[in-house]
């Protein structure tokens, strides 16, 4: 085996070259590290710029109120008893309440019917009473047919005019009519189908004032004072008397409701 010897100058050269290479390597590493640091700083700066929170911009809020004009209408909803669609269990509180409500409703309805029935009975009793009294009064007036003379302003069987005879007849019912043909005509509702006891009134065409009145006693028949001086109380034809006095208009006024 042959041994090889390296000279000192060669070793120095190698060491010098290695040192230079090592220095370059260190410089390169240092430069790379500095470049990396600079890049990180730049990126951090960018991130800081991008991720920096933006302060919100506040604007003044203006509250607008809508004016109202006119009256405000309100309504009240009336709520009555509410029953479930499903029938309550028999014996339960709901069932007992429902039974009580139904009983009260039936009682209220019965009370209303009873009041209506009592009012109708009272009306019928009054009609029957007025019918009897009016028929009696007419019968009393008929007793003076052919006896009592016509007298302007009179109101008794001794002497009466047309409205005086009507006044005296209705006084038997406790009804005080005014001593005037026109007022008697307007003392009650006008009817087209007269009954015994209604007032017969005669007016000239074009006028609303009555100049003569009488008591209706049947179809085309009236009881009256005669109409002029020298006449006596009589029962006569309505149509004939109207035609004899200028074919005047005839109306009928009802003072009381009767069964006639």
PyMOL commands that set and color helices and strands:
alter all, ss='L'
color gray80, all
select helices_A, chain A and resi 8-51+93-142+162-171+181-185+238-244
alter helices_A, ss='H'
color red, helices_A
select strands_A, chain A and resi 149-150+155-156+159-160+189-191+199-203+210-218+221-224+234-237+249-254
alter strands_A, ss='S'
color yellow, strands_A
deselect
rebuild
show_as cartoon
